[in-house]
Amino acid sequence: MNIRINEQSVSMTPPCSLAGAAQQFKPGADLLILNGFPAEPETLLQEGDQLFLIKRGEQPSADELEALMAARHTPGIHARLKQACVGIAGAGGLGSAVAVALARIGVGRLIIADFDLVEPSNLNRQQYFIDQIGLYKVAALTQNLQRINPYISVEPHQALLGPDNIPQLFAPCSVVVEAFDRADMKAMLVDTVLSCLPGCCVVAASGVAGYDDNNSITTRRISSRLYLVGDGVSEAQPGNGLMAPRVAIAAGHQANQVVRIILGERS
C-alpha cells in the first residue's frame, strides 16, 4: 500500500492505523491529519492517503515546514496553488489582507504594486506594525509575508499604477486583485487588465466602508473575467470610515474568489 507521510512517499503493509504509522515514522506525534482533516489514531489507512504527523510545540525542519503548513488542504490543492501567480494592485486595507490570506495558503507567486508609505492612520485596518510607519507599503508587506511563508515568491513594485505599466507588471498573472480606494483608479485598473491581458481575471471591490450588515458584502460575477466584491454603496465618507472588521470581510471574499479561479471554479 502506497501513501504519503509529510509529503514523502512510503510503502506500508495493510492493515495499518494512523497510530501505527505515527509510531513508525514520527514517535510522539500528537496531531494526525489525514487527507486534510484531523483523524482518530485507530483510523485505518488506505491506498493513496495523505498523512501529516505533527508533534505539537516542535519546530520542524525547513524541509518539513512547507509541507506541514499545507497539511489542512485537501490533497492536490497545495500543488495547484503553488503554481499560481496573482497580482495585487494596492497594498492598503484590502490588498494587504488579501496578500496575507494568499501567502498563508501558499499561492506561489504574488506581484504587489503600490506607491504609498505606511502611515499611523493605516494601522486601524491594514496589515502593518507600528515600527513599519514610514516604510513603503510594498517593502513592509513583503517583510511580513516572508515571515508568514518563506516558501512563496513576493515581487514588490513601488510604483503608481497606470495603463502604461499595468500590462507589463501583471503579465504573468492569472488573476489581479483590485484594491484601490479611488473609484477612478478602480475603473482604470479593471479596464486596463480586461483589455490588455486577455488571459487574466479581475477581482474588484466596491462598497466596504463602515460597520453595516456583514451579509451585505457579497461576491458577484459581472462577466466571464470580472468579479465584484462589496455592497456596492457604502463608500468611505465622514461618519462612515474604513474599519478593520468589514474591510477584512471583503478581503476574505476577494482572496477566496482568487482561490476559486485558480482551482477552476468560475461561478
C-alpha positions in Angstrom: 0.0 0.0 0.0 1.5 3.4 -1.1 0.7 6.5 0.9 2.3 9.9 1.5 3.5 10.9 5.0 4.6 14.5 5.4 4.9 14.7 1.6 7.2 11.7 1.4 6.1 8.5 -0.5 6.2 5.4 1.7 5.0 1.8 1.3 3.2 0.1 4.2 1.7 -3.3 4.7 -2.1 -3.2 5.4 -3.9 -3.1 7.7 -2.2 -0.1 9.2 -3.7 2.5 11.5 -2.7 6.2 11.9 -1.3 5.3 15.3 0.9 2.6 13.7 2.2 5.0 11.1 3.0 7.6 13.7 4.8 5.1 15.9 6.9 4.0 12.9 7.6 7.4 11.2 7.3 10.0 13.9 7.1 8.8 17.5 5.4 11.3 19.8 3.3 12.9 17.1 0.0 14.0 18.7 -1.7 15.7 15.7 -2.7 13.3 13.0 -4.1 14.9 9.8 -5.5 12.5 7.2 -6.4 13.9 3.8 -6.7 17.4 5.2 -8.6 16.7 8.4 -7.7 15.6 12.0 -8.4 11.9 12.4 -8.5 9.4 15.3 -5.4 7.2 15.9 -7.3 4.0 15.2 -8.3 5.1 11.7 -7.1 2.6 9.1 -5.0 3.9 6.2 -6.0 3.3 2.6 -4.1 3.3 -0.7 -3.3 6.9 -1.8 -3.9 8.5 1.6 -2.0 11.6 2.5 -1.0 11.8 6.2 0.7 14.5 8.1 2.2 13.7 11.5 2.8 16.7 13.7 4.3 16.9 17.2 2.8 20.0 18.9 5.4 22.5 20.0 8.2 21.0 17.9 9.9 23.4 15.5 10.0 21.4 12.2 13.0 21.3 9.9 13.0 23.6 6.8 12.3 20.6 4.6 9.2 19.7 6.6 7.8 23.2 7.2 6.3 23.9 3.8 4.5 20.6 3.7 3.2 21.0 7.3 1.9 24.5 6.5 -0.3 23.0 3.8 -1.4 20.0 5.9 -5.0 21.1 6.2 -5.5 21.5 2.4 -7.4 18.9 0.5 -4.9 16.6 -1.2 -3.7 18.0 -4.5 -4.8 21.6 -3.7 -1.5 22.9 -2.5 0.4 21.9 -5.7 -2.1 23.9 -7.8 -1.9 27.0 -5.6 1.8 26.9 -5.5 1.9 27.1 -9.3 -0.3 30.2 -9.4 0.7 33.8 -9.9 -1.6 36.5 -8.5 -1.3 40.3 -8.9 -2.4 42.7 -6.1 -3.0 46.3 -7.2 -2.8 48.4 -4.0 -1.4 47.4 -0.6 -3.8 49.1 1.8 -6.6 47.6 3.8 -7.9 45.2 1.1 -4.7 44.5 -0.6 -2.6 43.8 2.4 -5.2 41.5 3.9 -5.7 39.6 0.6 -1.9 39.2 0.4 -1.7 37.7 3.9 -4.5 35.3 3.1 -3.0 34.1 -0.1 0.5 33.8 1.4 -0.9 31.7 4.2 -2.4 29.2 1.8 0.7 29.0 -0.3 -0.1 30.8 -3.6 3.3 30.5 -5.1 3.9 34.0 -6.6 2.5 37.3 -5.6 3.2 40.5 -7.6 2.2 43.5 -5.4 2.2 47.1 -6.6 1.6 50.3 -4.5 3.3 53.7 -4.3 2.4 54.8 -0.8 4.0 54.8 2.7 2.7 53.2 5.9 1.1 55.9 8.0 -0.4 55.9 11.5 -3.9 56.2 10.2 -3.4 52.9 8.2 -3.0 50.8 11.3 -6.7 50.6 12.2 -7.2 48.2 9.3 -4.1 47.4 7.3 -1.6 44.5 7.9 1.3 46.6 9.2 3.0 47.3 12.5 3.9 50.5 14.4 7.6 50.1 13.7 6.9 50.0 10.0 5.5 53.5 9.9 7.4 55.5 7.2 8.3 52.4 5.1 6.9 51.9 1.6 3.9 49.6 1.9 5.2 47.1 -0.6 8.5 46.8 1.3 6.8 46.4 4.7 4.3 44.0 3.3 7.0 41.9 1.7 8.8 41.6 5.1 5.6 40.5 6.7 4.7 37.9 4.0 8.2 36.4 4.1 7.8 35.9 7.9 4.4 34.2 7.3 5.5 32.0 4.4 9.1 31.9 3.2 8.3 29.4 0.5 6.4 31.8 -1.8 7.8 34.4 -4.1 6.8 38.0 -3.4 7.6 40.7 -6.0 7.1 44.2 -4.7 6.8 47.2 -7.1 6.9 50.6 -5.5 5.0 52.3 -8.4 1.9 54.3 -9.2 -0.1 52.1 -11.5 -1.5 53.2 -14.8 -2.3 51.9 -18.3 1.3 52.2 -19.3 2.8 49.8 -16.6 -0.1 47.5 -15.6 0.2 45.2 -18.6 3.9 44.7 -18.1 3.8 44.3 -14.3 0.9 41.9 -14.2 1.6 39.9 -17.4 2.5 36.7 -15.6 -0.7 36.7 -13.5 -3.9 34.7 -14.0 -5.8 36.9 -11.6 -5.4 40.5 -10.5 -6.9 41.8 -7.3 -8.1 45.5 -7.5 -7.6 47.0 -4.0 -7.7 50.8 -4.6 -9.6 53.5 -2.7 -10.5 55.8 -5.5 -13.3 55.0 -8.0 -11.4 56.3 -11.0 -8.4 54.2 -10.2 -10.6 51.1 -9.8 -12.2 51.6 -13.2 -8.8 52.3 -14.8 -7.3 49.1 -13.4 -10.3 46.9 -14.4 -10.5 48.4 -17.9 -6.7 48.0 -18.5 -6.5 44.4 -17.3 -9.5 43.3 -19.2 -8.4 45.0 -22.4 -4.7 44.3 -22.3 -4.3 41.0 -20.5 -6.8 38.7 -22.2 -6.0 35.6 -20.1 -6.4 37.4 -16.8 -9.4 37.7 -14.4 -10.0 40.7 -12.1 -11.4 40.5 -8.6 -12.5 44.1 -7.7 -14.2 45.7 -4.8 -16.8 48.4 -4.2 -18.7 49.3 -1.0 -16.7 48.1 2.0 -16.8 51.1 4.4 -18.4 51.4 7.8 -19.9 48.6 10.0 -23.1 47.7 8.2 -24.6 44.2 7.9 -21.9 41.5 7.5 -24.0 39.7 4.9 -24.4 42.7 2.6 -20.9 42.0 1.5 -21.3 39.7 -1.5 -19.3 38.4 -4.5 -20.9 38.8 -7.9 -19.7 37.6 -11.2 -20.1 40.6 -13.5 -18.6 39.0 -16.7 -16.6 35.9 -17.6 -13.4 37.6 -16.3 -14.7 40.2 -13.7 -15.9 39.6 -10.2 -17.1 42.4 -7.8 -17.0 42.2 -4.0 -18.8 44.5 -1.6 -22.3 46.0 -1.1 -21.8 48.5 -4.0 -23.0 51.5 -2.0 -21.1 52.1 1.3 -18.3 54.4 0.3 -15.9 55.9 2.8 -17.0 59.4 3.9 -17.4 61.4 7.2 -19.3 59.3 9.7 -18.7 56.1 7.6 -15.0 55.3 7.7 -13.0 52.3 6.8 -12.8 49.8 9.6 -10.9 46.6 10.1 -13.8 44.1 10.5 -15.7 45.0 7.4 -12.6 45.5 5.3 -11.5 42.1 6.4 -14.8 40.5 5.4 -14.4 42.0 1.9 -10.7 41.0 1.6 -11.7 37.5 2.6 -14.3 37.4 -0.2 -11.6 38.6 -2.7 -9.0 36.1 -1.5 -11.5 33.2 -1.6 -12.6 34.2 -5.1 -9.0 34.2 -6.3 -8.6 30.7 -4.9 -11.8 29.6 -6.7 -10.5 31.0 -10.0 -7.1 29.3 -9.6 -8.9 26.0 -8.9 -11.3 26.3 -11.9 -14.4 27.4 -10.0 -15.7 30.3 -12.0 -19.4 30.6 -10.9 
